[in-house]
């Protein structure tokens, strides 16, 4: 009898494992098409963001995209702009905390200073807001965008339409501060007009002392100011880590062919 019960338990575990694998495969199939859909939400993504989902989809059932449900989202104690934060995920279903992976997948990696929060949009196709920022490009780590220019960058999340709370997709996400300096890992829309980041790991703050120096850099950024910016960034370990990631050709080479060789779009802000 004990052997029979053990066999039954093992059978149930194998069946459960098969269900998890099938669910993961279906999610990956959707994500490879540049969109993610389930019964609760419809999230448009750039090819770069979809590629990350497919490359490193988490298998923890508490963090799968299938659990993306705003109705059960937790209203935590943390506040942003004096408003409570509502978000359904503890962590993203993909992992950009590894700079090598993040840089390999995205087309543009920039150091930028946020000049202002330009506003929050509430697209009908989205169940969470998108916040637009005007960003001065201080240095380019990957891509052909000119440093010195001011460009708009959209970040997932923002103040709800009724202004009662702040919505993020992930509980550890955050709004960008005016004057803040970040490494931006950016995806580009198919028409090249929108640059966006979609997870907490898409905007990486520089060290406080480095950011303070860069905050004082005069505009417009001419050749002399650009030299000063580069000199300041030489002292940043965060910047150095992302430069090293951009130079790590092995990371891109190890991506699956359908991600590595995907169609890439050119930003209208390129040279």
C-alpha positions in Angstrom: 0.0 0.0 0.0 2.8 2.6 0.8 4.4 1.8 -2.6 1.0 2.4 -4.3 0.6 5.8 -2.6 4.2 6.7 -3.5 3.5 5.9 -7.1 0.3 7.9 -7.1 2.1 10.9 -5.6 4.9 10.7 -8.1 2.4 10.5 -10.9 0.6 13.7 -9.7 4.0 15.5 -9.5 4.9 14.6 -13.0 1.4 15.7 -14.3 1.8 19.0 -12.5 5.2 19.5 -14.0 3.8 18.9 -17.5 1.1 21.5 -16.9 3.7 24.1 -15.8 5.9 23.4 -18.9 2.9 23.7 -21.2 1.8 27.0 -19.6 5.3 28.3 -19.9 5.4 27.3 -23.6 2.1 29.0 -24.4 3.2 32.2 -22.6 6.6 32.2 -24.5 4.7 31.7 -27.8 2.6 34.9 -27.1 5.6 36.9 -25.9 7.6 36.1 -29.0 4.9 37.9 -31.1 5.6 41.2 -29.3 2.5 41.1 -27.2 1.3 39.4 -24.0 -2.3 38.5 -23.5 -4.3 36.8 -20.8 -7.8 37.1 -19.4 -7.0 40.1 -17.3 -4.9 42.4 -19.4 -3.4 43.2 -22.8 0.1 44.7 -22.8 1.8 46.0 -25.9 5.5 45.4 -25.9 8.4 46.2 -28.2 10.2 43.3 -29.8 13.1 43.8 -27.3 10.8 43.5 -24.3 9.1 40.4 -25.7 12.5 38.9 -26.4 13.4 39.3 -22.7 10.2 37.6 -21.7 11.0 34.6 -23.9 14.6 34.4 -22.9 14.3 34.3 -19.2 10.7 33.7 -18.3 10.5 32.8 -14.6 9.0 29.5 -13.6 8.0 30.5 -10.1 4.2 30.1 -10.2 3.7 33.2 -8.1 5.5 35.4 -10.7 4.2 34.0 -14.0 2.5 36.4 -16.4 -0.6 34.2 -16.1 -1.0 35.6 -12.5 -1.0 39.2 -13.8 -4.3 40.2 -12.2 -5.0 43.8 -11.2 -8.1 42.8 -9.2 -6.0 41.1 -6.7 -3.2 43.6 -6.7 -1.9 44.6 -3.3 -2.2 48.2 -2.1 0.9 48.4 0.0 2.2 50.9 2.6 4.8 52.4 0.3 3.8 55.8 -1.1 4.9 57.7 -4.2 4.0 61.4 -4.6 2.0 61.0 -1.4 -0.2 58.3 -3.0 -0.3 54.6 -2.1 1.2 52.1 -4.6 -0.8 49.3 -6.2 1.0 46.6 -8.1 0.3 42.9 -8.7 3.8 41.4 -9.2 6.6 41.1 -6.6 9.2 40.7 -9.4 9.1 40.9 -13.2 8.4 37.7 -15.1 11.8 38.3 -16.8 15.1 39.2 -15.2 17.0 42.3 -16.3 19.0 42.5 -13.1 21.9 41.0 -15.0 23.5 43.8 -17.0 24.9 41.5 -19.6 21.5 40.1 -20.5 19.8 43.5 -20.4 22.3 45.2 -22.7 22.4 42.2 -25.1 18.6 42.2 -25.6 18.0 46.0 -25.9 19.0 48.2 -28.8 19.8 51.3 -26.9 21.5 51.7 -23.5 22.0 55.4 -22.5 23.0 57.4 -19.5 20.4 60.1 -19.2 19.4 62.9 -16.8 15.7 63.4 -16.3 14.8 67.1 -16.9 11.1 66.8 -16.1 8.2 64.5 -15.8 6.2 65.4 -19.0 2.9 63.7 -18.1 1.1 60.4 -17.6 -1.0 58.7 -20.3 -3.7 56.1 -19.8 -4.0 54.2 -23.1 -7.2 52.3 -23.6 -5.2 49.1 -24.4 -3.4 49.2 -21.1 -4.5 48.5 -17.6 -1.7 50.6 -16.1 -0.5 54.1 -16.9 2.6 55.1 -18.8 4.7 58.1 -17.6 6.6 60.2 -20.1 9.9 61.9 -19.2 12.1 64.4 -21.0 15.7 63.1 -20.7 19.0 64.6 -21.7 21.3 62.0 -23.2 24.6 62.4 -21.3 26.4 59.3 -22.7 25.6 56.5 -25.1 26.7 53.0 -24.1 24.9 51.1 -26.9 23.3 52.5 -30.1 23.8 55.4 -32.4 21.8 58.1 -30.6 23.6 61.5 -30.3 24.6 62.4 -26.8 23.6 65.9 -25.7 20.1 66.0 -27.2 16.9 65.9 -25.1 14.6 63.0 -26.0 11.3 61.6 -24.6 11.4 58.3 -22.8 8.3 56.4 -21.6 8.4 54.3 -18.4 5.7 51.8 -17.4 3.6 52.8 -14.5 2.3 56.1 -13.0 -0.6 57.9 -11.3 -4.0 56.4 -11.9 -6.6 58.2 -13.9 -8.6 59.1 -10.8 -5.4 60.2 -9.0 -6.2 57.9 -6.0 -3.0 55.8 -6.3 0.1 55.0 -8.3 0.1 51.9 -10.4 3.1 49.8 -11.3 3.3 46.4 -12.9 6.0 45.4 -10.3 6.2 46.1 -6.6 9.8 47.2 -6.7 9.3 49.7 -9.5 9.6 53.5 -9.0 9.0 56.8 -10.6 12.0 58.8 -11.9 13.1 62.0 -10.2 13.7 65.3 -12.0 17.4 65.8 -12.0 18.0 62.0 -11.4 20.6 60.3 -13.6 20.1 56.8 -14.7 21.3 54.1 -17.1 18.3 53.5 -19.4 17.8 50.1 -21.1 15.5 51.1 -23.9 13.2 49.3 -26.3 12.0 51.1 -29.5 8.6 50.9 -31.2 8.2 49.7 -34.7 7.8 53.2 -36.1 10.9 54.4 -34.2 9.1 57.2 -32.4 8.7 55.8 -28.9 11.5 54.8 -26.6 10.4 52.9 -23.5 11.5 51.0 -20.5 9.2 48.4 -18.9 10.7 47.1 -15.7 12.5 48.4 -12.6 15.7 47.1 -14.1 15.3 49.3 -17.2 16.3 52.5 -15.2 19.4 52.0 -13.0 20.3 54.9 -10.8 23.9 56.1 -10.8 25.8 56.6 -7.5 24.5 59.6 -5.6 27.8 61.6 -5.8 28.2 61.0 -9.5 24.5 61.9 -10.1 25.0 65.1 -8.1 27.9 66.2 -10.3 26.1 65.3 -13.5 23.0 67.2 -12.3 25.0 70.4 -12.4 26.2 69.9 -16.0 25.1 73.0 -18.1 22.8 72.8 -21.1 23.1 72.7 -24.0 25.8 70.1 -23.8 28.5 71.1 -26.2 32.0 69.5 -26.8 33.5 70.9 -23.5 30.5 69.8 -21.4 30.6 66.4 -23.1 34.3 66.0 -22.1 33.3 66.9 -18.5 30.5 64.4 -18.5 32.8 61.6 -19.7 35.3 62.5 -17.0 32.7 62.3 -14.3 31.4 59.0 -15.6 34.9 57.5 -15.4 34.4 57.4 -11.6 31.1 55.5 -11.8 31.1 51.8 -11.1 27.6 51.5 -12.3 28.5 53.1 -15.7 31.6 50.9 -15.9 29.6 47.7 -15.4 27.2 48.6 -18.2 30.0 49.5 -20.5 31.6 46.1 -19.8 28.2 44.5 -20.6 28.1 46.2 -23.9 31.6 44.9 -24.7 30.6 41.4 -23.7 29.9 39.8 -27.1 29.4 36.4 -25.6 26.2 37.5 -23.9 24.5 38.3 -27.3 26.0 35.2 -28.9 24.4 33.0 -26.3 20.9 34.4 -26.9 18.6 32.0 -28.8 18.7 32.7 -32.6 15.1 33.9 -32.7 15.9 36.6 -30.2 19.4 37.4 -31.3 18.4 37.7 -35.0 15.0 39.3 -34.5 14.0 42.3 -36.5 15.3 45.5 -35.0 13.9 49.0 -35.4 15.8 52.3 -35.7 14.9 55.2 -33.5 14.1 58.5 -35.1 16.6 60.0 -32.6 19.6 58.2 -34.1 22.3 60.1 -35.9 
